[in-house]
Amino acid sequence: MMVNFSLLLPAVLNGVTTGAIYALIALGLTLIYGVLHIINFAHGSLLMLALYAAFFLYTLAGIDPYVAVLILVPAFFVLGYGLQRFVIQPTSHGRDENILLVTLGLAIIIDNLALWLWTSTTRTIDTSYAFEVIDLGFAFIPLPKIIAFFGALAFAALLWALITFTDLGRAIRAVARERDGARLVGIRVEHVYAMTFGIGTAAVAAAACFLLPTFYVTPQVGYAFVLVAFTTVVLGGMGSFVGALSAGLLLGIVESLGGLYLGESLGQLGIFVIFILILLFRPMGLFGARA
Amino acid sequence: MLLEVDRLEAGYGVVPVLRGLSLHVASGEVIAVLGANGAGKSTLNRVLSGLMPPWSGHVRFEGIETTGQDAAAMVEAGLVHVPEGRRIFPNLNVRENLELGSYRRGRPRRRQNLERAFEIFPRLKERTSQAAGTLSGGEQQMLSIARGLMAEPKLLILDEPSLGLSPLLVEEMFGLVQRICADGLGILLVEQNVMQSLAIASRAYMLENGAFTLEGPAAALLENPQLKKAYLGL
């Protein structure tokens, strides 16, 4: 096959912009997994909910999705905190397999509520900048994708700084490995769990705001992303921050190149081929430590 | 009185472990609780530090009723428990471990206390950015105590600080406990190492099957024939 750089380069750049969104969604998932040691099955449903929230903020209140970040990130942080503190924790009685089922149940409830309230109609928003394109000299990239890329990276950087340099971040990492030790320095572990769930949910809200101008929303939209996010987390190594970030970008490129060479509908094929290969040959992920 | 414990009972499920313990600790003194494995030492510590609630009885800290309060509240009040098995954060580096020591209490003077911790434990200073899980057992024990001191405790509960240390390090550890106590805080030293604990404690309690069978000044206990027979093999 001829390698045509005038096609390849834009495809890679497009892939990177999608990948940044994947990474952001995966960061939330991997953070929750790393600290609470649970797979949050409701992650995709929360993404869908955030997309609807951004959609209605735009259509009903005229608030641009990029501005809505400032509203939805705190709102979904509170939602995530509340879900963990008042729903998941009390109903799971501290058993990991229960938590799994509770998040699965939450996903089913949220998805069906959305279907009931908003039907399965595919909805999109029309913004003035949706079709604006930036000429980079060697490639044309849609403006919303560039904003999404830098927005997602900026949010990831903020998240990293929070985890690395603040007492809350240190407490989150401490609780992930040593719960009793954390209690003995005065950390309220249940509070830290809920903060972690809140931060993971806030990441999903940010991703939704960056995504909406170039995407659509239906009650099922979460699944497309959460499957890729699971792959990202596994590829990057469960619980690894750097891993999730690089794996997200990588999978974005793989999908975009797959779409270029195999056709748009087969774009995600490469992602799941990688998923299976990783599970077969490197189950700890690219950046994960051997358990 | 710094800590007063009155007829404390606690256990797991329906199994009683502590059967009515009463003890007291004042500021500036080292009090030893001695007992073999399974006597209830760790359960006593867990109840005192708020990791588990008692079944009945009272705990008063600085004269204030604190029975049943959680660990965060106890740390806030100034009661800090350095647990058996260290419980350091293996994935965080030494400095971060120490910083978290002042998560709930002592935060305004974190920088000064960090300096002081490095002064007391110079070996930790050489390893500030090393992951705590890679430290040797002795260094982890020092880190665990140093982390406890970061909260500026009024009462420090030390749970088996000599466990798993070489004889030379055990010596050093008991010396350190004395040095820390000289700063005016109270220390509840919970140990299996009877001889060395009695050497630095002012009073001691012998814990057997969840009850105190002997108590009194350390010097008197050292002469007690029952204790000599049971623990010193004399």
Interface residues (C-beta under 8 A of the other chain):
Chain A: D167 R170 A171 R173 A174 A176 R177 E178 D180 G181 A182 R183 L184 V185 G186 I187 R188
Chain B: S49 L51 D70 A71 A72 V75 E76 V80 H81 V82 P83 R86 R87 I88 F89 P90 N91 L92 E96 E99 L100 G101 Y103 R104 R105 R107 R147 A151
